[in-house]
Amino acid sequence: MKIHELAGKSISLQKKQESKVAGQKAKTAFEFERLFATQLVKELTKDSFKMSDNQMLMGRSNGMYRQYITETLASELAKQNKLGISDMMMKYWNEQPQQNTIKPQGPEDDQK
């Protein structure tokens, strides 16, 4: 194999790795926004479902209904990127320098 072929394959593998990392970052940012939206909706609607909490059967079904509404609304907020959290996370991650390796810290590094 020639050097330029090896270099081309190396660049291709590097681009695939970068694409995979970018996909993982986007997924992580989306999941964080979804979780944040879930907590936000739970907090905003906590008093809205207290009407029948004292009744046994109605309280249980009310809780299930609240959970469904909360999760659905939070998922839609995240899908539509209404809060903008995932955009901020991606912007932050893209501005950071790439760190491909982590240097292990040895005892000589502690003495400096």
Sequence and secondary structure as in RCSB ss.txt:
>XXXX:A:sequence
MKIHELAGKSISLQKKQESKVAGQKAKTAFEFERLFATQLVKELTKDSFKMSDNQMLMGRSNGMYRQYITETLAS
ELAKQNKLGISDMMMKYWNEQPQQNTIKPQGPEDDQK
>XXXX:A:secstr
  HHHHHHHHHHHHHHHHHHHHHHHHHHHHHHHHHHHHHHHHHHHTTTT TTTTSHHHHHHHHHHHHHHHHHHHH
HHHHTT S HHHHHHHHHHHS          HHHHT 
